[in-house]
Amino acid sequence: MSSSVSFRITRTAEDLAQTITTLSQRLVKLEQRQEALELQVRQQLQSAQQVPDEEQATLDGIEQLLQETRQLLELTDTQADDGAFSQELAA
């Protein structure tokens, strides 16, 4: 009877060892896959953040035009307010 119990213990230990080995191999594969995915995401983020020089120059030009337009609008609003005030005084 003790040999039967010993056999079962040995067999169970071998099964556990195989299971642990299999799980360890899967874990290594998953870690490698995760690293590959993280690298891919980093590369995609870098490429998405890089703006070609031509596009950057165009964007800079648009930004300059927007600033000039805002300045003109502020100047026009100020002049319009002054004009309205002058007309009120004259009346």
C-alpha positions, 0 to 999 in steps of 0.5 A: 500500500505504501508503494501505491501511495508513493507512486501517486505522490511521485506521479502527482509531483511529475504532473505538477512539474510539467504543469509549472514548466508549461505555465512558465513557457507560456508566461515567457511567451506572453512577456515577449509578446507584451514587450513587442506590443509595447515597442510597436505602440512606442514606435507608432506614438513617435511616428504620430508625433513627428510632423514633417518640416513642410507641414510644420512650416504650413502650420507655423504660417497659419498660426502667424496669420491667426495672430495677425487676424486677432490683432486686427480684430482687437484694433478694429474693436477698439476703434469701433468702441472709440468711434461709438464713444465719440459719436455719443459725446457729439450728440 
